[in-house]
Amino acid sequence: PVKVRVRTVLEMAYFDHRKITEETVNANIRPLRSKGANQALKQTVLCLPPSDIEDLEKSYATIQVPTLLIWGNEDKIIPLSLGRRLNQTISRSQLIVFESCGHRRRPAKR
């Protein structure tokens, strides 16, 4: 069921699973109910990693603007090792790492 799949992905994305509420799960399900969403998601997954990943990685060295990289120390989706590599490759970059944080952080309530 879609609810189980969404919860599984959120568990990969969030460091603190207590932050995965019913509201969060439902908010992530809503876009999947729109027309063509499942097909778009499947196509996205099929393109990971992109076929031109090596060319893409080489292009990072050409970035000349100040670049802020923000990473979660416990990111299971895109590991911190990649953030560190990007920080070394992009000449004017700064890497900020949040401790006890996964791929996604629940936004602060306003």
PyMOL commands that set and color helices and strands:
alter all, ss='L'
color gray80, all
select helices_A, chain A and resi 2-13+17-19+22-33+37-46+53-60+80-89
alter helices_A, ss='H'
color red, helices_A
select strands_A, chain A and resi 67-72+93-98
alter strands_A, ss='S'
color yellow, strands_A
deselect
rebuild
show_as cartoon
